[in-house]
């Protein structure tokens, strides 16, 4: 009876509404709770018994023994893996190991695979793993190649359906990369089968007139590029082309795309500012990037160290190095200083007349033959100098073959292809008509127009007018057009009739209304500006309809996702299916929590595996989806720290997990806020931490706006002698 009456007070705090007019101080709540209904720190009966049950989830000795004896794991590794894998069906797991050995895995490789992906021990050997391995063999892959794929990227097979994902993906990818060696390299460098992302990126490259040979080179040199967000890649390619870096120079183009993809906008701006602090102008800095993009991957410390050497030790001005940006990539200790030491000895002995930065660029064999082998009999010290054993004093500027002239460089920087760099810096004169157009025709404020003009230059007003007319024809009002252009200025660059109109007509043909199309574009404008209709949008909609059959469901999905993230959606849906999550629950997660279902597939699979191990029920969609979202937002180290913090508040390890199970979002609160609320409940209300495990939702409520006012009401009613009403 006492426990039942106590629950009434906590339930009163959980109710959705309350009257805020009676908010009194709660100084005496502690005495009331402790006097009439003391909270026991030991759970007695009912659902609180489940706190004790959680302790049974500790790793079993049978699992650890199996991992050590059958899989070759060390004791430490077996203990770690046992937290993710519990041995339930030894025969099934034995079958998995036997299939791996039959395909060519050695014992060491099996051990490495299980440590990397323990989930492979839980798959169905004959219905899941074996057919996928047989498919790879049927495609001409050798057993050694199959082992290589599985070791590098086990999730490419485990998280993907053979019929719906793997076979179509291989078929598509082989149309561009016909050899198995290229396909293997692709899957070794991507976290999952990125068919739609891959196709979208290929289409973007083709649309920008990048030759097929360069696309293949981009894949072979930087496969990381092909798996990036298509919208981001489109913006980066546009930026590279604006800087004058063209696909006609494949290596520079690929390296430039790689560097730009790896740098945030703020990081890029900081790097440009740092280079200018070294003595280059903005135009010279961009020209250095154009001639050697990878120089921007050097740390500021290393870049400054090399610049100091060239300017102070060699007597060169920063401008001279613009034409020889490649030398910034060479090692000071292993290449630059030894070669300069050799050259300084030879020029001091008058065996050579001048030196050039070109001498730093020639191959190792050529330099060794021309300057060391040919002169070592006359100057034996060149061998020591070449091996870096002589102290290098420096070079005199007069020794350089082409003394640098600031006038000649200034002239050089304003000729030929480098004019594009100069033009980009002098944007003030060209931006005036752009800003005027954005203000007068698109309704932007002056400040917004200035900001938008950095990404958009008005070249063809008639083309932009056509885009605006088309948007109005499809139901956009002036405020919506202003919001759209502010969010995505690139919209004004697309071809109205050749690009945008067919995509809008496709959405209409799919049964979407004009207001829905407007809302989709306002939330996701890059969907129609960077994606090919035939190569991306139509296949994506077909795939999405296999999961979300109705337009309303697809509409909700597109409204809340940043881009048409079909690969992540399909892979994550397949992950849920493989964990026996019902289709009805999957559809609800897609429509109510689209950002969660489109998260990175590898991380999503790990999060789902963990919450299933914790005993979450997929039928409780909100709690299930929130748990996945919270785990995706926390790094493993952060999760461990959060667990330790909760245990420091008075909960055991099992109680902490149970609190997370009942209200996952409580783990998204800051430690400071959680401690403040816990102190209130334990010190002001006299509740024990164990009692609060059953009421995890309380931590999501505001102390000032809900908990304290309601406690004040309870305290006032009790002091006036009113009985509590059961509810």
C-alpha positions as CSV (number, residue, x, y, z in Angstrom):
1,X,0.0,0.0,0.0
2,X,2.8,2.3,0.9
3,X,4.5,1.6,-2.4
4,X,1.3,2.2,-4.3
5,X,0.7,5.6,-2.6
6,X,4.3,6.6,-3.3
7,X,3.9,5.8,-7.0
8,X,1.0,8.3,-7.1
9,X,3.3,11.2,-6.4
10,X,5.8,10.2,-9.0
11,X,3.0,9.6,-11.5
12,X,1.6,13.1,-10.7
13,X,5.0,14.5,-11.9
14,X,4.7,12.5,-15.1
15,X,1.2,13.7,-16.1
16,X,1.1,15.9,-19.2
17,X,-0.6,19.0,-17.8
18,X,-0.5,20.9,-14.6
19,X,-1.7,24.2,-13.2
20,X,1.2,26.7,-12.9
21,X,-0.7,29.2,-10.9
22,X,0.1,27.6,-7.6
23,X,3.9,27.5,-7.4
24,X,5.2,27.4,-3.8
25,X,8.5,26.6,-2.3
26,X,9.2,23.0,-1.7
27,X,11.5,23.2,1.3
28,X,9.4,20.8,3.3
29,X,8.9,18.2,0.6
30,X,11.9,16.3,1.9
31,X,10.5,15.9,5.4
32,X,7.1,14.8,4.0
33,X,8.5,12.1,1.7
34,X,10.9,10.8,4.3
35,X,8.3,10.8,7.1
36,X,5.3,9.2,5.4
37,X,6.7,7.3,2.5
38,X,10.4,6.6,2.8
39,X,12.1,5.4,-0.3
40,X,14.1,2.2,0.0
41,X,17.3,1.9,-1.9
42,X,16.7,-1.9,-2.2
43,X,14.0,-2.8,-4.8
44,X,11.4,-5.0,-3.3
45,X,9.1,-6.5,-5.9
46,X,7.3,-6.0,-9.2
47,X,9.0,-4.5,-12.1
48,X,12.0,-3.3,-10.0
49,X,13.1,-6.9,-9.9
50,X,14.3,-6.5,-13.4
51,X,17.1,-4.4,-12.2
52,X,18.6,-7.5,-10.7
53,X,17.8,-9.5,-13.8
54,X,20.1,-7.3,-15.9
55,X,23.1,-8.6,-14.0
56,X,22.6,-11.9,-15.7
57,X,23.9,-10.3,-19.0
58,X,27.5,-10.6,-17.9
59,X,29.6,-12.5,-20.5
60,X,29.3,-16.3,-20.0
61,X,32.4,-18.4,-19.5
62,X,31.2,-20.7,-22.3
63,X,31.3,-17.9,-24.8
64,X,34.8,-16.8,-23.8
65,X,36.1,-20.4,-23.8
66,X,34.6,-20.9,-27.3
67,X,36.3,-17.8,-28.6
68,X,39.6,-18.7,-27.2
69,X,39.6,-22.4,-28.1
70,X,37.8,-22.4,-31.5
71,X,38.5,-18.9,-32.8
72,X,42.1,-18.3,-31.5
73,X,41.3,-15.1,-29.6
74,X,43.4,-14.0,-26.6
75,X,41.7,-13.9,-23.2
76,X,41.5,-10.1,-23.4
77,X,40.1,-10.1,-26.9
78,X,37.6,-12.9,-26.1
79,X,36.4,-10.9,-23.1
80,X,35.9,-7.8,-25.2
81,X,34.1,-9.7,-28.0
82,X,31.9,-11.6,-25.5
83,X,30.2,-8.2,-24.7
84,X,28.9,-8.2,-28.3
85,X,28.4,-11.9,-28.9
86,X,26.8,-14.5,-26.7
87,X,27.2,-18.2,-27.8
88,X,23.7,-19.6,-28.1
89,X,24.0,-22.2,-30.9
90,X,27.5,-23.7,-31.0
91,X,26.7,-25.9,-34.0
92,X,25.6,-22.9,-36.1
93,X,28.8,-21.0,-35.1
94,X,30.9,-24.1,-36.0
95,X,29.3,-24.1,-39.4
96,X,30.3,-20.4,-39.9
97,X,33.9,-21.2,-39.0
98,X,33.9,-24.2,-41.3
99,X,32.6,-22.1,-44.3
100,X,35.3,-19.6,-43.7
101,X,38.0,-22.3,-43.6
102,X,36.6,-23.9,-46.8
103,X,36.8,-20.5,-48.6
104,X,40.5,-20.2,-47.7
105,X,40.7,-18.4,-44.3
106,X,43.7,-19.2,-42.2
107,X,43.3,-19.4,-38.4
108,X,45.0,-16.0,-38.0
109,X,42.6,-14.5,-40.6
110,X,39.6,-16.0,-38.8
111,X,40.8,-14.5,-35.5
112,X,41.3,-11.1,-37.1
113,X,37.8,-11.2,-38.7
114,X,36.0,-12.1,-35.5
115,X,37.8,-9.3,-33.6
116,X,36.8,-6.8,-36.3
117,X,33.2,-8.1,-36.7
118,X,32.0,-10.6,-34.1
119,X,28.5,-10.4,-35.7
120,X,29.7,-12.9,-38.4
121,X,29.4,-15.7,-35.8
122,X,25.7,-15.0,-35.5
123,X,24.8,-15.1,-39.2
124,X,22.9,-18.0,-40.7
125,X,25.7,-20.0,-42.4
126,X,23.7,-21.8,-45.2
127,X,21.1,-19.1,-45.9
128,X,23.1,-15.9,-45.5
129,X,26.9,-16.3,-45.6
130,X,27.4,-19.2,-48.0
131,X,25.3,-17.9,-50.9
132,X,27.1,-14.5,-50.8
133,X,30.5,-16.1,-50.9
134,X,29.4,-18.4,-53.7
135,X,28.2,-15.4,-55.7
136,X,31.6,-13.7,-55.4
137,X,33.2,-16.9,-56.6
138,X,30.8,-17.1,-59.5
139,X,31.8,-13.5,-60.5
140,X,35.4,-14.7,-61.1
141,X,36.9,-13.7,-57.8
142,X,39.5,-16.1,-56.4
143,X,39.3,-17.4,-52.9
144,X,42.2,-15.2,-51.9
145,X,40.3,-12.2,-53.2
146,X,37.1,-13.1,-51.4
147,X,39.1,-13.4,-48.2
148,X,40.6,-10.0,-48.8
149,X,37.2,-8.4,-49.3
150,X,35.7,-10.0,-46.2
151,X,38.7,-9.0,-44.0
152,X,38.8,-5.4,-45.3
153,X,35.0,-4.8,-45.2
154,X,32.9,-7.6,-43.7
155,X,29.8,-5.3,-43.5
156,X,29.6,-5.2,-47.3
157,X,28.3,-8.8,-47.1
158,X,26.7,-9.0,-43.7
159,X,24.5,-5.9,-43.8
160,X,23.3,-6.3,-47.5
161,X,20.7,-8.5,-49.1
162,X,22.2,-10.7,-51.9
163,X,19.3,-10.3,-54.3
164,X,18.3,-6.7,-53.5
165,X,21.6,-5.1,-52.9
166,X,24.8,-7.1,-53.6
167,X,23.9,-8.5,-57.1
168,X,22.5,-5.2,-58.4
169,X,25.5,-3.3,-57.0
170,X,28.1,-5.6,-58.6
171,X,26.3,-5.4,-61.9
172,X,26.2,-1.6,-61.9
173,X,29.8,-1.1,-60.7
174,X,31.2,-3.5,-63.3
175,X,29.7,-1.4,-66.1
176,X,32.3,1.2,-65.2
177,X,35.1,-0.9,-63.6
178,X,35.2,-4.1,-65.6
179,X,38.1,-5.8,-63.8
180,X,37.8,-7.6,-60.5
181,X,41.0,-6.0,-59.2
182,X,39.3,-2.6,-59.5
183,X,36.1,-3.8,-57.8
184,X,38.1,-5.2,-54.9
185,X,39.9,-1.9,-54.4
186,X,36.5,-0.1,-54.3
187,X,35.0,-2.3,-51.7
188,X,38.2,-2.3,-49.6
189,X,38.0,1.5,-49.3
190,X,34.2,2.0,-48.7
191,X,32.3,1.0,-45.6
192,X,29.4,-0.5,-47.6
193,X,28.1,-1.2,-51.1
194,X,27.4,2.4,-52.2
195,X,25.7,1.8,-55.5
196,X,23.4,4.9,-55.6
197,X,26.1,7.2,-54.1
198,X,28.6,5.8,-56.5
199,X,26.3,6.2,-59.6
200,X,25.4,9.7,-58.5
201,X,29.0,10.7,-58.2
202,X,29.9,9.2,-61.6
203,X,27.0,11.1,-63.1
204,X,28.2,14.4,-61.5
205,X,31.6,13.9,-62.9
206,X,30.3,13.1,-66.4
207,X,28.0,16.2,-66.2
208,X,31.1,18.3,-65.6
209,X,32.7,16.7,-68.7
210,X,35.2,14.7,-66.8
211,X,36.5,11.9,-69.2
212,X,35.9,8.2,-68.3
213,X,39.7,7.7,-68.1
214,X,39.9,10.4,-65.4
215,X,36.9,8.9,-63.5
216,X,38.7,5.6,-63.4
217,X,41.9,7.3,-62.3
218,X,40.0,9.1,-59.6
219,X,38.7,5.7,-58.4
220,X,42.0,3.9,-58.5
221,X,43.9,6.8,-56.8
222,X,41.3,8.1,-54.4
223,X,38.4,5.6,-54.1
224,X,37.4,7.6,-51.0
225,X,36.0,10.3,-53.3
226,X,33.5,8.0,-55.0
227,X,31.8,7.2,-51.7
228,X,31.3,10.8,-50.6
229,X,28.0,12.7,-50.4
230,X,27.1,13.5,-54.0
231,X,25.9,17.0,-53.1
232,X,29.2,17.8,-51.4
233,X,31.1,16.4,-54.3
234,X,29.2,18.5,-56.8
235,X,30.1,21.7,-54.9
236,X,33.7,20.7,-54.6
237,X,34.0,20.0,-58.4
238,X,32.5,23.3,-59.1
239,X,35.0,25.0,-56.8
240,X,37.9,23.2,-58.4
241,X,36.8,24.2,-61.9
242,X,36.4,27.8,-60.7
243,X,40.0,27.7,-59.5
244,X,41.1,26.7,-63.0
245,X,41.9,23.1,-62.1
246,X,40.7,21.0,-65.1
247,X,40.3,17.3,-65.8
248,X,42.8,17.6,-68.6
249,X,45.5,17.3,-65.9
250,X,44.1,14.1,-64.2
251,X,46.5,13.8,-61.3
252,X,46.2,17.5,-60.2
253,X,42.4,17.3,-60.7
254,X,42.0,14.2,-58.6
255,X,44.3,15.5,-55.8
256,X,42.5,18.9,-55.8
257,X,39.1,17.1,-55.4
258,X,40.5,15.0,-52.6
259,X,41.9,17.9,-50.7
260,X,38.8,20.0,-51.1
261,X,36.6,17.1,-49.9
262,X,38.8,16.6,-46.9
263,X,38.7,20.3,-45.8
264,X,35.8,22.1,-44.2
265,X,35.1,25.6,-45.5
266,X,36.5,27.2,-42.3
267,X,39.7,25.0,-42.5
268,X,40.2,26.0,-46.1
269,X,39.9,29.7,-45.2
270,X,42.4,29.3,-42.3
271,X,44.9,27.6,-44.6
272,X,44.7,30.4,-47.2
273,X,45.2,33.0,-44.4
274,X,48.2,31.0,-43.1
275,X,49.8,30.8,-46.5
276,X,49.3,34.6,-46.9
277,X,51.1,35.1,-43.6
278,X,54.1,33.3,-45.1
279,X,54.5,36.0,-47.7
280,X,52.2,34.9,-50.6
281,X,49.3,37.0,-51.9
282,X,45.9,35.4,-52.2
283,X,46.4,34.9,-55.9
284,X,49.8,33.3,-55.3
285,X,48.3,31.0,-52.6
286,X,45.6,29.8,-55.0
287,X,48.2,29.3,-57.7
288,X,50.3,27.2,-55.4
289,X,47.2,25.0,-54.7
290,X,46.5,24.8,-58.4
291,X,50.0,23.6,-59.1
292,X,50.3,21.2,-56.1
293,X,47.0,20.6,-54.3
294,X,48.6,18.2,-51.8
295,X,50.8,21.0,-50.4
296,X,47.6,22.1,-48.6
297,X,47.6,18.8,-46.7
298,X,50.8,19.7,-44.9
299,X,50.6,20.9,-41.3
300,X,51.1,24.6,-40.7
301,X,54.2,23.8,-38.6
302,X,55.8,21.8,-41.4
303,X,54.9,24.2,-44.1
304,X,56.4,27.1,-42.1
305,X,59.6,25.1,-41.4
306,X,60.1,24.5,-45.2
307,X,59.3,28.1,-46.1
308,X,61.8,29.3,-43.5
309,X,64.4,27.0,-45.0
310,X,63.8,28.2,-48.6
311,X,63.7,31.9,-47.7
312,X,66.4,32.0,-45.0
313,X,68.8,29.2,-45.9
314,X,68.5,29.4,-49.7
315,X,67.8,33.1,-50.0
316,X,64.7,32.6,-52.1
317,X,61.7,34.9,-51.9
318,X,58.2,33.3,-51.3
319,X,57.1,34.3,-54.8
320,X,59.9,32.3,-56.4
321,X,58.4,29.1,-54.9
322,X,55.0,29.6,-56.5
323,X,56.4,28.2,-59.8
324,X,57.9,25.2,-57.9
325,X,55.2,24.3,-55.5
326,X,56.1,20.6,-55.8
327,X,59.2,21.1,-53.8
328,X,57.0,21.7,-50.7
329,X,56.0,18.1,-50.8
330,X,59.6,16.8,-50.5
331,X,61.2,15.9,-47.2
332,X,63.6,18.4,-45.8
333,X,65.9,15.9,-44.1
334,X,65.8,13.1,-46.7
335,X,65.9,15.1,-49.9
336,X,66.1,18.9,-49.9
337,X,68.9,19.5,-47.4
338,X,71.1,16.6,-48.7
339,X,70.8,17.8,-52.3
340,X,71.4,21.4,-51.4
341,X,74.5,20.3,-49.5
342,X,75.8,18.4,-52.5
343,X,75.1,21.4,-54.8
344,X,76.7,23.9,-52.5
345,X,79.9,21.8,-52.4
346,X,80.1,21.5,-56.2
347,X,79.4,25.2,-56.8
348,X,82.0,26.2,-54.1
349,X,84.6,24.1,-56.0
350,X,83.4,25.8,-59.2
351,X,82.5,22.4,-60.8
352,X,79.1,23.7,-61.6
353,X,78.2,27.4,-62.3
354,X,74.6,27.7,-61.1
355,X,71.9,25.7,-59.4
356,X,68.1,25.5,-59.9
357,X,65.1,24.4,-58.0
358,X,64.7,21.9,-60.8
359,X,67.6,20.0,-59.3
360,X,65.4,19.2,-56.3
361,X,62.7,17.8,-58.6
362,X,64.7,15.4,-60.7
363,X,64.6,11.7,-59.8
364,X,66.8,10.2,-57.2
365,X,68.7,8.0,-59.7
366,X,69.3,11.0,-62.0
367,X,70.6,13.3,-59.2
368,X,72.8,10.5,-57.8
369,X,74.4,9.9,-61.2
370,X,74.8,13.5,-62.3
371,X,76.0,15.2,-59.1
372,X,77.3,12.4,-56.8
373,X,78.8,9.6,-58.9
374,X,80.3,11.9,-61.5
375,X,82.1,14.1,-58.9
376,X,82.8,11.8,-56.0
377,X,86.4,11.2,-57.1
378,X,87.1,15.0,-57.3
379,X,85.1,15.9,-54.2
380,X,84.8,12.9,-51.9
381,X,82.7,14.9,-49.5
382,X,79.7,14.9,-51.8
383,X,79.0,11.3,-50.7
384,X,78.8,12.4,-47.0
385,X,76.7,15.5,-48.1
386,X,74.3,13.3,-50.0
387,X,73.9,11.0,-47.0
388,X,73.1,14.0,-44.8
389,X,76.3,13.8,-42.7
390,X,77.5,17.4,-43.4
391,X,76.2,20.5,-41.8
392,X,74.5,22.6,-44.4
393,X,75.3,26.3,-44.1
394,X,73.2,27.8,-46.8
395,X,73.4,29.1,-50.4
396,X,74.0,32.5,-51.8
397,X,71.2,34.0,-54.0
398,X,73.7,34.7,-56.8
399,X,74.2,31.0,-57.3
400,X,70.7,30.5,-58.5
401,X,70.3,30.0,-62.2
402,X,67.4,32.4,-62.5
403,X,67.5,35.2,-60.0
404,X,64.0,36.1,-59.0
405,X,62.5,39.4,-60.1
406,X,59.2,40.5,-58.5
407,X,58.3,42.3,-61.7
408,X,58.7,39.2,-63.9
409,X,56.7,37.2,-61.4
410,X,53.9,39.8,-61.3
411,X,53.9,39.7,-65.1
412,X,53.8,35.9,-65.1
413,X,50.9,35.8,-62.7
414,X,48.8,37.9,-65.0
415,X,49.3,36.0,-68.1
416,X,47.6,33.0,-69.7
417,X,45.6,30.6,-67.6
418,X,46.5,32.4,-64.3
419,X,44.2,35.2,-65.3
420,X,41.4,33.1,-63.8
421,X,43.0,33.3,-60.4
422,X,43.2,37.1,-60.5
423,X,39.6,37.4,-61.8
424,X,38.4,35.5,-58.8
425,X,39.9,37.9,-56.3
426,X,38.5,41.0,-58.0
427,X,34.9,40.1,-57.4
428,X,33.8,43.5,-56.3
429,X,33.3,44.8,-59.8
430,X,31.5,41.7,-61.1
431,X,29.3,41.2,-58.0
432,X,27.3,44.5,-58.4
433,X,24.8,43.2,-61.0
434,X,24.6,39.9,-59.2
435,X,23.7,41.6,-55.9
436,X,21.2,43.9,-57.6
437,X,19.5,40.9,-59.3
438,X,19.3,39.0,-56.0
439,X,17.7,41.9,-54.2
440,X,15.3,43.1,-57.0
441,X,14.3,39.8,-58.5
442,X,14.7,37.3,-55.7
443,X,13.7,39.5,-52.7
444,X,16.9,38.9,-50.7
445,X,18.1,41.5,-48.2
446,X,21.3,43.4,-49.0
447,X,23.3,41.3,-46.4
448,X,21.9,38.0,-47.7
449,X,22.5,39.1,-51.3
450,X,26.2,39.9,-50.6
451,X,26.6,36.6,-48.9
452,X,24.9,34.7,-51.7
453,X,27.0,36.5,-54.4
454,X,30.1,34.7,-53.1
455,X,28.7,31.5,-54.5
456,X,26.8,32.8,-57.5
457,X,27.7,35.2,-60.3
458,X,25.0,36.4,-62.7
459,X,26.2,35.5,-66.2
460,X,22.9,34.7,-68.0
461,X,20.0,36.8,-66.5
462,X,17.5,35.2,-69.0
463,X,18.4,31.7,-67.7
464,X,17.9,32.7,-64.0
465,X,14.6,34.4,-65.0
466,X,13.4,31.2,-66.5
467,X,14.1,29.4,-63.2
468,X,12.1,31.9,-61.2
469,X,9.2,31.7,-63.6
470,X,9.2,27.9,-63.4
471,X,9.2,28.0,-59.6
472,X,6.2,30.4,-59.6
473,X,4.4,28.1,-62.0
474,X,4.8,25.3,-59.6
475,X,3.3,27.3,-56.7
476,X,6.2,29.1,-55.1
477,X,5.3,32.4,-53.6
478,X,7.8,35.3,-53.3
479,X,8.7,34.5,-49.7
480,X,9.3,30.8,-50.5
481,X,11.5,31.8,-53.5
482,X,13.5,34.1,-51.3
483,X,14.0,31.3,-48.7
484,X,14.9,28.8,-51.4
485,X,17.5,31.1,-53.1
486,X,19.0,32.0,-49.7
487,X,19.4,28.3,-48.9
488,X,20.6,27.2,-52.3
489,X,21.8,30.0,-54.6
490,X,22.8,27.3,-57.1
491,X,19.2,26.9,-58.1
492,X,19.6,30.0,-60.3
493,X,22.3,28.3,-62.3
494,X,20.3,25.2,-63.4
495,X,18.7,24.9,-66.8
496,X,15.0,25.5,-66.3
497,X,13.7,23.4,-69.2
498,X,16.5,20.9,-69.7
499,X,17.1,20.1,-66.0
500,X,14.6,21.4,-63.4
501,X,11.3,21.1,-65.2
502,X,11.6,17.3,-66.0
503,X,12.4,16.6,-62.4
504,X,9.4,18.6,-61.2
505,X,7.2,16.9,-63.8
506,X,8.4,13.5,-62.5
507,X,7.4,14.4,-58.9
508,X,3.9,15.4,-60.2
509,X,3.7,12.1,-62.2
510,X,4.4,10.2,-58.9
511,X,1.3,11.8,-57.4
512,X,2.9,14.5,-55.3
513,X,0.9,17.8,-55.0
514,X,2.3,21.2,-55.8
515,X,2.4,22.2,-52.1
516,X,4.3,19.0,-51.3
517,X,6.8,19.6,-54.1
518,X,7.3,23.1,-52.7
519,X,7.9,21.8,-49.2
520,X,10.3,19.1,-50.5
521,X,12.4,21.6,-52.4
522,X,12.5,24.1,-49.5
523,X,13.7,21.3,-47.2
524,X,15.9,19.5,-49.7
525,X,16.8,21.8,-52.6
526,X,20.0,19.9,-53.6
527,X,17.8,16.9,-54.4
528,X,16.8,18.4,-57.7
529,X,19.9,20.5,-58.5
530,X,22.7,17.9,-58.1
531,X,21.0,14.6,-58.9
532,X,20.5,13.1,-62.4
533,X,16.8,12.3,-63.1
534,X,17.5,9.0,-64.9
535,X,20.6,7.9,-63.0
536,X,19.7,8.9,-59.5
537,X,16.2,10.3,-58.8
538,X,14.0,7.7,-60.7
539,X,16.0,4.6,-59.4
540,X,16.0,6.1,-55.9
541,X,12.2,6.6,-55.9
542,X,11.8,3.0,-57.1
543,X,14.0,1.7,-54.3
544,X,12.3,3.9,-51.7
545,X,8.9,2.6,-52.6
546,X,10.0,-0.9,-51.7
547,X,10.2,0.4,-48.1
548,X,7.7,3.2,-48.1
549,X,4.8,2.4,-50.5
550,X,2.8,5.6,-50.0
551,X,3.5,9.2,-51.1
552,X,2.7,10.5,-47.6
553,X,5.4,8.3,-46.2
554,X,8.0,9.3,-48.9
555,X,7.0,12.9,-48.4
556,X,7.7,12.7,-44.6
557,X,11.0,11.0,-45.4
558,X,12.2,13.5,-47.9
559,X,11.2,16.5,-45.8
560,X,13.5,15.5,-42.9
561,X,16.5,14.2,-44.7
562,X,19.4,16.3,-46.0
563,X,19.6,14.6,-49.3
564,X,18.3,11.5,-51.2
565,X,20.2,9.1,-49.0
566,X,18.9,5.9,-50.5
567,X,22.0,3.7,-50.0
568,X,22.0,4.3,-46.2
569,X,18.2,3.8,-46.1
570,X,18.3,0.5,-47.9
571,X,21.3,-0.9,-46.0
572,X,19.9,0.2,-42.6
573,X,16.5,-1.3,-43.5
574,X,18.2,-4.5,-44.4
575,X,20.0,-4.4,-41.0
576,X,16.7,-4.0,-39.2
577,X,15.2,-6.9,-41.2
578,X,18.1,-9.1,-40.4
579,X,17.4,-8.4,-36.7
580,X,13.7,-9.5,-37.1
581,X,12.3,-6.0,-36.8
582,X,8.7,-6.1,-38.3
583,X,8.0,-4.2,-41.5
584,X,5.4,-2.0,-39.9
585,X,7.9,-0.9,-37.3
586,X,10.5,-0.2,-40.0
587,X,8.1,2.0,-41.9
588,X,7.3,4.0,-38.8
589,X,11.0,4.5,-38.1
590,X,11.5,5.7,-41.7
591,X,8.7,8.3,-41.5
592,X,9.1,9.4,-37.9
593,X,12.8,9.2,-37.6
594,X,14.3,9.5,-41.1
595,X,17.5,11.1,-39.9
596,X,18.2,8.0,-37.7
597,X,17.5,5.5,-40.5
598,X,19.8,7.3,-42.9
599,X,22.8,7.4,-40.7
600,X,26.1,5.8,-41.7
601,X,25.3,2.2,-42.2
602,X,28.3,0.7,-40.4
603,X,27.6,2.7,-37.3
604,X,23.9,2.1,-37.6
605,X,24.5,-1.7,-37.7
606,X,26.7,-1.5,-34.6
607,X,24.0,0.6,-32.7
608,X,21.2,-1.8,-33.6
609,X,23.3,-4.8,-32.5
610,X,24.0,-3.2,-29.2
611,X,20.4,-2.2,-28.4
612,X,19.2,-5.6,-29.3
613,X,21.7,-7.1,-26.9
614,X,20.4,-4.7,-24.2
615,X,16.9,-6.1,-24.7
616,X,15.1,-3.3,-26.5
617,X,11.8,-4.2,-28.1
618,X,11.3,-2.9,-31.7
619,X,7.6,-2.8,-31.1
620,X,8.2,0.2,-28.8
621,X,9.1,2.3,-31.8
622,X,9.8,5.6,-30.0
623,X,12.1,4.1,-27.4
624,X,13.8,1.8,-30.0
625,X,14.5,4.7,-32.4
626,X,15.6,7.0,-29.7
627,X,18.0,4.4,-28.4
628,X,19.6,4.0,-31.8
629,X,19.8,7.8,-32.2
630,X,21.5,8.2,-28.8
631,X,24.1,5.4,-29.5
632,X,24.9,6.9,-32.9
633,X,25.6,10.3,-31.3
634,X,27.9,8.9,-28.6
635,X,31.4,7.6,-29.3
636,X,32.2,4.3,-27.4
637,X,34.5,6.3,-25.1
638,X,31.8,8.8,-24.4
639,X,29.3,6.0,-23.7
640,X,31.7,4.5,-21.2
641,X,32.3,7.8,-19.5
642,X,28.5,8.4,-19.3
643,X,28.0,5.0,-17.7
644,X,30.7,5.8,-15.1
645,X,29.1,9.1,-14.4
646,X,25.7,7.6,-13.8
647,X,27.2,5.0,-11.5
648,X,28.8,7.8,-9.5
649,X,25.3,9.2,-8.8
650,X,24.3,6.0,-7.0
651,X,23.1,3.6,-9.6
652,X,24.7,0.2,-10.2
653,X,25.8,-0.8,-13.7
654,X,22.6,-2.8,-14.2
655,X,20.4,0.1,-13.0
656,X,22.1,2.5,-15.3
657,X,21.4,0.2,-18.3
658,X,17.8,-0.2,-17.2
659,X,17.4,3.6,-16.9
660,X,18.7,3.9,-20.5
661,X,16.4,1.2,-21.6
662,X,13.4,3.0,-20.2
663,X,14.3,6.5,-21.4
664,X,17.3,6.6,-23.8
665,X,17.1,10.3,-24.4
666,X,18.2,10.9,-20.8
667,X,21.7,9.9,-21.9
668,X,21.7,12.9,-24.3
669,X,21.4,15.3,-21.4
670,X,24.6,17.0,-20.0
671,X,26.2,15.5,-16.9
672,X,25.7,18.9,-15.1
673,X,21.9,18.8,-15.8
674,X,21.5,15.2,-14.8
675,X,23.4,15.8,-11.5
676,X,21.2,18.8,-10.8
677,X,18.1,16.8,-11.2
678,X,19.4,13.8,-9.3
679,X,20.4,16.0,-6.4
680,X,16.9,17.5,-6.3
681,X,15.2,14.1,-6.3
682,X,17.6,12.6,-3.7
683,X,18.2,15.5,-1.4
684,X,15.0,17.6,-1.7
685,X,12.5,14.8,-2.2
686,X,14.3,12.0,-0.3
687,X,14.1,9.5,-3.2
688,X,16.8,6.9,-3.4
689,X,18.6,6.6,-6.8
690,X,17.4,3.0,-7.2
691,X,13.7,4.2,-6.9
692,X,14.2,6.6,-9.8
693,X,15.2,3.9,-12.2
694,X,11.5,3.0,-12.8
695,X,10.8,6.7,-13.6
696,X,13.4,7.5,-16.1
697,X,11.1,9.9,-18.0
698,X,11.3,12.4,-15.1
699,X,14.9,13.3,-16.1
700,X,13.5,14.7,-19.4
701,X,11.3,17.3,-17.6
702,X,12.3,20.8,-16.7
703,X,13.0,21.3,-13.0
704,X,11.8,24.9,-13.0
705,X,8.7,24.6,-15.3
706,X,7.4,21.2,-14.3
707,X,9.0,19.3,-11.4
708,X,9.3,22.0,-8.8
709,X,5.8,23.5,-9.4
710,X,4.2,20.1,-9.2
711,X,6.0,19.2,-6.0
712,X,4.9,22.6,-4.6
713,X,1.3,21.7,-5.4
714,X,1.6,18.3,-3.7
715,X,3.3,19.7,-0.7
716,X,0.6,22.4,-0.3
717,X,-2.3,19.9,-0.6
718,X,-0.8,17.6,1.9
719,X,-0.1,20.3,4.5
720,X,-3.7,21.4,4.1
721,X,-4.9,17.9,4.9
722,X,-6.2,17.0,1.4
723,X,-5.9,13.3,0.6
724,X,-4.0,12.3,-2.5
725,X,-6.2,11.2,-5.4
726,X,-5.2,8.0,-7.1
727,X,-4.6,8.6,-10.9
